[in-house]
Amino acid sequence: MILNSQIDRQPYSTIRILTLACFAVVVLPLNASALPQIQSSEEGLANDGSFSNSVKQPVQEQFNEAFSPPASATTVTPAFLQQRQKRVQFTAFVMPAQEATIYARIGAYVEKVHVRSGDRVEKGQVLARLSSEELENEVRIQEAKHAHARALAEQASRSIEAARAGFERARAELNGAVDQLNQMESRLEIRQKMFETVTQLHKQGSVPDTERLQHEIELGFVTSQVTALKSKIEASKASVEQHEALIAEAEAGKRAAEAVIAIAEAELRAAKLKLQHASVRAPFSGIITRSSAVQGMLAARPSDGAKPLFELAAVDTVRVIGQVNVLKLDQIKKGDPVNIAVQNSPTIYGKISRINEIVDATSGTVRVEIDIDNRDRKLRVGTQAKVTVPGSD
């Protein structure tokens, strides 16, 4: 207890020496022979309880000798600093940014093949042509049907116009006959009153027979006109109704013709589309990586179990794809610069484009992708590359 209380009062340098000595015993695996045996003794204490110079000097010298690294020793960096400074490297493969397997979209024989494997093609370029004679005939048939339907629709339109014109004439005649009838009925009413008056006067002997006869003739004439106008009105009404029916019939015919036109147009579009499919075209610019098309072979749709005619890859932009151990994911992130080394090629520089969020359960790795502009063809699809993500200092 006396020793402990006195040690607590030692100068800071002595306490530091003892603390470092304890740390060295716990952390660094040293040989037992390298550590001096430091013994405390009542003789090494001064009267005031502190270490005497005869004790402090050997201890300091022994500590320096024990913990001074030899000339050939290597400095050891802590593990957590090593992890931050260590570069991440992984193997990757150069893949096309876009690929397509091209099938025939119709069943037909191959008439001509325009490209071979390894050829560069542009978007929309014809790769092969299929037999199209039947398709061309189908287009002509559908065009004829469409033209016939349009002719029926035009005829129906003319019938509608004619029926409407007849309707307008019949309605005008009806209206004129009604006006005439109204006038003649007024005249008839006047003539009837005059004839009745003349008849009474004739009975009284005031009017001669000839005058009465004249009024009777005039009354009969007006009466016949009224009767004729009524017949005309009935005929005009019938004509109006007839033309209304003609209009309705012509409009129905036009609607039917328009429906036929719509069907004919759809069938014509389908026939033309099939004819377009007789030309097998590239969906985008790239390189033909495989060609199975042979002149004379029967091409079919994939739903019929057919094989592809071509395989196309876009190489203007390539994708360097590799797998990184999930334990190293904390050392990389999207946008980090990378160095891509390919055999017999200069180093290519890029950035991490995407890191998959799904871990492969079998390998414990994550897919990492780097998009590279490859218009100068500095990378070949299918080659192996070594990707290095430089560590941070």
Secondary structure, DSSP 8 states (H G I E B T S, - for coil): -HHHHHHTTS-HHHHHHHHHHHHHHHHS---GGGS------GGGB-TTSSB-HHHHHHHHHHHHHHHS--TT------HHHHHHHS-EEEEEEEEEEEEEEE--SS-EEEEEE---TT-EE-TT-EEEEE--HHHHHHHHHHHHHHHHHHHHHHHHHHHHHHHHHHHHHHHHHHHHHHHHHHHHHHHHHHHHHHHHHHHHHHHTTSS-HHHHHHHHHHHHHHHHHHHHHHHHHHHHHHHHHHHHHHHHHHHHHHHHHHHHHHHHHHHHHHHHHHHHHTEEE-SSSEEEEEE---TT-EE--GGGT---SEEEEEEEEEEEEEEEEGGGGGG--TT-EEEEE-TTS--EEEE--EEEEEEETTTTEEEEEEEEE-TT--S-TT-EEEEEE----
